[in-house]
Structure formats: C-alpha cells, structure tokens
Amino acid sequence: MRSRQYGPDLTPPWKRSRPAPEVPAEPGLVVEEVTTGFCGAVVRCEKTAQGLTVTLEDRFGRHRVFPLEPRGFLLEGKAVTLVRPASARPPAPVAPRRTASGSIAVPGSRPRVARAGRIYVEGRHDAELVEKVWGDDLRIEGVVVEYLEGVDDLPAVVEAFGPTPEARLGVLVDHLVPGSKEWRIAERVSGEDVLVVGHPYVDVWQAVKPSALGIDAWPRVPRGQDWKTGVCRALGWPENTGAAWKRILGSVRSYTDLEPGLLGPVERLIDHVTVGGPAGP
C-alpha cells in the first residue's frame, strides 16, 4: 500500500480559516472584539511599544485597548482584520523638489540682490534655453544673464564691464572651434576674472536631445544651406524657425533633456561667477 505524503497542515480544507478582509480602523467604526465580546466604536488607532493597538468605546463610555491582530474583530457579524487607517500613518517622506537644472529647490526663497558678476550668452535662443533650465538657480545665486548679440562685440563688453575678482565675467559663445575667429577673440579677452566657454554644436538647437523631441537624431543639413531651415525641411516642419524654436524649447523640461556638451560649460560659468563677491541678502 502506497503511503500518503502529508504536509505540515493536516486540517481539512473545509475547516481551514480563510484570510479575513482588512478594514481600516477609522474613528466611529463599530466592531466587536472576538475574545472578550467587547463591542464599541473606534476612538483611535496608534502605534505603541507593544505594537499597533485600537481603542474602542462602548455605549456606556468605557474604553478598552486591543491589539490589531488578524481576524481579531467582528464587523456586522463577520470576522475582519483591522488595520491602521491611512489618516493615522505618518506621511511618507517627500523627496526634495528640484529645479530644472537638478539642484535642490529652496522653498520660499526670493531672488537675491544681483551680484556684481555677470554671465553673457551669445544668441537669443541660447539665452532663453539657459534661462529655462538654470533660471531658478541663477536667481537664488543673484546671477544676472545678459544677451550678447555677437562675439565681435565681446572685447567692448569686457572693457566696459571691467571684471575684477569681486565682479567676475562669464561668457557662453556659440560653436567655439579652436583656430576660428571666435576662438582668437575669446583667447584675447580671457583671463583670471573672465571665462569664455563654448558648446560644440552648430546651433544651440542641437544641444537639446533628439529624444526630447521624439526624433531619432538631428538631420544632416548640406553645406551652403541655412541649418535651421534645413532642419525644418528634413523634419517636415513649417519653414518658420521662430515657431520651430518654440517647439524645441517647449520640449525641454529639465537638464536631462540637454546634451552634456552644453551642461558642462554652463555649470562652469555659474561656478566661475559665484566664486567672486557674495550676493546681497
């Protein structure tokens, strides 16, 4: 005769206790404790040294405290497991809000009085992108960003600004290529208190990751053709570069939508300018 293999629980299936439904122990809920028969309304549910407990109040105003155990109470004659209600639980930790640049936001902070130092950004689109991603950080640090129409104006800007250790100047230049005219101008004005950096892109549009726009890659535009117009044609967009830029800028939500080739230079400029004299209160 073959012997049967029994598990550790030999109780017939029809006699096994089914898991009782979980019910939040909300104040006012009327239940009966199964072992004592004490019936009352929930007054509170709290965590104690002995574990989670519930306090019941009967119709005579008497209070009794019971542990929250599985199948420990009857609700309308049916066994239930009381659980701590969400309203009685401590709030879940909230991750600190971050700015678009990835820095931890300072709640209730106000823009500081502007530093003596400044950041100039060549190109209107470049300046708008910097403002969108780093604007909150720059206002907290008291750094003013100004628009530089062209790198040819840079020597006059530096001379008029008169940079010092307490008033440093940072400049972001479009497509700064070694050996170019722009490169030579940047080298001429650079110094301990003047930092000129550039990004490697033909246009700042390329600093936005293609994935942010839902495209695989930025199109290749033949030489001799206006790059922005060529991009619009290749992507099937209307040949309106202003509208195209609004579309691109609108797709940028944070620094994660930008290429490292722009992130690094801008962060260097902010560090350079904020090393100088302190911002006002």
N, C-alpha and C positions, 0 to 999 in steps of 0.2 A: 504494500500500500504506500503510495507516494505521500510523504509528509508535506503539509502546507507551510509556506513561509509567511509568518505574520510580522507586521511592522510593530513599532513600539506602542501604537494606539490600537487597542483591541475593541474599542467601543463601536457598536454597530453604527453605520452611517446615519440611520434614522434617529439615533439618540444623541448624536454629536451636536454641540451648540453652534449655531450659525453666528457669524460676526454680527453684532448689533449695529444699527445705524448710528453714526456720530451726529450729535446735536449740539450746537453752540450753547453754552450756559449763559444765555442773555438774561439780564435782570428782569424779574417778573415772570419768568418761565416756571410753571408749577409742575413739580416732579415728586416721585416717592422713592425714598432710599430703600433698596431691596432687602437689606438685612434687618433693619430696625422698623420699617414701615412708616418712618417719619415722613410726613408729607408737608411740603411748603413751597414757597416761591423763592427763586434765586435772588439773593441780595447782592452778592458779589462773587467773583471768581478771581483767585490770586495765587501767586507763587510764594510758597513758604519754604522753610528749611526742610520740611518733611515732603515737599513736592507740591503739586498743584492741588488746590482744595476749592470747594464750593460751599458757601454759607447759605442755608435755607432758613426761611422764616415761616412758622406755621400761622394758623388763623388766630392764635392767642398771643402772637408777638414773640414767641420763643425762638431763639436762634440755635441752630446746630451746624457744626462744621464737618464736612465729609470729604474724604479723598476722591479725586477723579479717577475711578477705576473702570476697566472695561465691563460693560453690562451692569453697572452699579446702580442704575436708576430705572424707574418705570415712568413712561410718558404715555398717558391715556391707556394704561394697562399693558404696554409693550416695552420690553427691555431696550434700553438705549445706552450709549456711551456718551457721557457729557464731555465736551472738550472746551478748552478755553476760547472764548469768542475773540474775533479779530480785534474788536474795540478794546480788549483788555491787554493785548500784546504790545510790547514796546515797539515803536515804529522802526521799520527796517532802516539800516544805515543808508543814507543818501550819498551817493558819490558826489564829490565836489564838482560844481559846474565849471566847465572850461570854456575859454574864449575860442574863437575860430582858429587862433594860432596854436592851440593846445595848452596854453598856460592856464593855471588855476585862477578862476574868476574871483574877484574880491567883491562880495556883496555890499551894495550900498556905497561903493566907492565913487568919488567925484573926480572929474578931471583936475589934475594938478596945474598950478601956475606953470606956464611954459618954461622949459629950460632955456638957457642961452644957446645951447647947441641945436642944430637943425639937421634934417635929412632932406636932400633934394632928390627927386626922382625924375629921370628923363622920360618923357612920353606920358600923355594923359591917361591912356589905358593902363600903363604900368602903375601910375599913382592911384588910380581907382582900385586896382587889384590889391595893392599894399594896404590901402585904407580898409578894404572889406575884410581882409584876413588878420591884419595886425592893428586895426584901428583902436580896439579896446585897450590893448597893451600900451600903445603909444600914448593914449590919453592919460592912463594911470601913471606912466613914467614922465608925463609932461613933455613929450617929444612932438614937435611940430614938423609935418611933412609938407614940403613946398614943391611945386611943379617946375621942372626945368624943361624949357621948350626944346633945346638942342645942346649937344655937348660943346659946340662952338662958343656958347655963352658962358661956359664953366670958368675960364680964367677971370672974367669980370665979376662973376658971382663970388668967387673965392676972395678976390681982392676987396670987394665991397663988404663982405661978411667979416673979414679979419679974424680967422679962427685962433683960439688960444687953448691952453689946457683946460680952462673952465668953460669954454664955448667951442666944442668940437663940431666938425662938419663931416657929414657922411653923404655920399653921392652914389646913386644907383644908375648905371648907364646901360642903354640898350646894346646888346650884341657886341661886347667888348672883346675884340680879337687882337692878339699880340701882333705888333708891327703896323697896325692900321693908324689912320689919322687920329681916331678917337683914343687909341692906346697912347699915342705920343702926348696928347693933351692931358690925359689922366696922369701920366707919369710926371708931367711938368708941374702940376698943381698939388700932387700928393705929398704928404709929409706926416709928421707925428700927430698932428691935430686934424689932418684931412685924410679921410679914407675914401677912395674911389673904387667901387667894385662893379662888376657887370654880370649879366647872365649870358649863357651860350646860345640863346635862341634867336632865330631870325627876327621874330617878333614875340612879344610877351604872350600872345595867344598860345604859343607852343608850350608855355610854362604850365598851362592847365592840362592835366592828364586827359588823354582821349577818353578813358573810361568814364570820366565825369560827364562827358557829352554823349555817351552811348555810341562812340565810334571806335573802330579798331586802332586807327593811327591817324596822325595828321597827314593830309595829302602832300605828295611831292609836287611842287609848282615849278614849271620850266623857267630857266633863267630868262630874264628880259620881260617877264610878266609880273605885274603887281601881285605880290604874295597874297595879300588879304583877299583881293578879288579872285585870284586863282583858287584859294581855299573855298570860297563861297561857291564857285562854279563846280568844283570837284565834289562837294558835299550836297549839291543840289539845293543850296540855299539861295534866296534872292540876293542879287549883287548889290547889297546895301551893307557896307562894312559897319556902319553905326548900329544897325539892328542886329547884325551878327555878333558884335561885341556884347551887346546887352544879353543876348542868348548865352554867350560863353560865360560872362560874369555871373549871370543868374544860376549857372550850374555849379558854381563854387560855393561850397558850404563851410569848408574848413581847410586847414593846411594839408589834410590828407588828399585833397583834390589837386594839389600842386606838385610839380616836379622838384626834386632836391636841388636842381641847378638854380632855382630861384629862392628856395627856402634858406639855403646856406648863406648866400650873400646878404639877404635882408636881415637875418639874425646877427650877422657880423656887424652890420651898420648900427643896429639898435644897441648892441654891446659897446661899440666904439663911442657912440654919442652919450650913453648913460654913464660911462666911466668918468665923464667930466664933472662939473659943478653940480651940486644937488638941486633937484627940482624944488619949487616953492611948495608951501603947505597946501 
